[in-house]
Amino acid sequence: MKVKVATAAGVCFGVERALNLSEKALGEVQGPISSLGPLIHNPQTVELLSERGLNVADELGQVKGTVVFRSHGVTVDTQNKAKEQGLGIIDATCPLVKVPQNFARKLSDAGYFVVIVGDTHHPEILGVKSYVANGEFAVIKNADEVASLPPKDKVGVICQTTLKRSVFDDVVEKCKARFKEV
């Protein structure tokens, strides 16, 4: 059997950044440190970090000391609660995930109905939804679901960072055919 390893094997830069921030914190921060949920989708790495002192908390109430927000980001409410609890915060949200978060807020503030293309249960989308300040949004998986969206004059479309570009493009085209302003 011949085994080939891809030249780009490994983690994305957002996950690498989260790992680096956590490693740095483990060397510098005094007191307990916890990631809110597993830092990455790799149980072996999560276990190694746990052995070094990075606990995994299922909810914010379990965190004492410092919390690490993983690369998928967290909700606005979670960020606010962490501040209210006086926790140290290490925001390891991937800079690429911050893009749809920021667009969700800007579109919402400008009065757009926000169409979020992605998996409604994915941690990234759970966070992105919370940035829609006016609460006017829908999460859809693909262009076929555009027909189920409510009638709106102004629609802004954003998507999960891990989604195929072609899925996003198809949704945008269907929205342009259906809504006055996209």
TAQUI-V213060 format. One record per pair of residues at least 24 apart in sequence whose ideal C-beta (glycine too) atoms are under 6 Angstrom apart, sorted by sequence separation. I is the first residue (numbers start at 1). J is the second residue. D is the distance in Angstrom with one decimal. If there is no record, write none. Layout:
I,J,D ; I,J,D
This chain:
63,87,5.9 ; 68,92,5.6 ; 69,93,5.6 ; 73,97,4.8 ; 104,128,5.3 ; 108,132,4.5 ; 155,179,4.5 ; 15,40,5.1 ; 108,133,4.6 ; 142,167,5.9 ; 26,52,5.4 ; 105,131,4.5 ; 108,134,4.8 ; 26,53,5.6 ; 97,124,5.6 ; 101,128,5.5 ; 104,131,3.8 ; 143,170,3.9 ; 153,180,5.2 ; 154,181,4.7 ; 155,182,5.2 ; 100,128,5.0 ; 104,132,5.0 ; 143,171,4.9 ; 146,174,3.9 ; 34,63,4.6 ; 146,175,5.8 ; 101,131,4.8 ; 36,67,5.6 ; 39,70,5.1 ; 143,174,4.4 ; 22,54,5.6 ; 32,64,5.0 ; 32,65,3.8 ; 33,66,4.6 ; 34,67,5.8 ; 35,68,4.3 ; 37,70,5.8 ; 31,65,3.8 ; 35,70,5.7 ; 125,160,5.8 ; 124,160,5.7 ; 29,66,5.2 ; 113,152,4.0 ; 115,155,5.8 ; 118,159,5.8 ; 112,154,4.6 ; 113,155,5.1 ; 114,156,5.3 ; 115,157,4.6 ; 116,158,5.7 ; 117,159,3.9 ; 118,160,3.0 ; 112,156,3.9 ; 118,163,5.8 ; 22,68,5.6 ; 107,156,3.5 ; 72,123,3.8 ; 117,168,5.6 ; 18,70,5.9 ; 72,124,4.5 ; 75,127,5.3 ; 18,71,4.3 ; 74,127,5.4 ; 73,127,3.9 ; 76,130,4.4 ; 117,171,5.0 ; 75,130,3.8 ; 103,158,4.9 ; 15,71,5.4 ; 14,71,4.4 ; 100,158,4.5 ; 97,161,5.7 ; 25,90,5.4 ; 96,161,4.9 ; 21,90,5.6 ; 21,92,4.7 ; 18,92,3.8 ; 14,94,2.8 ; 14,96,6.0
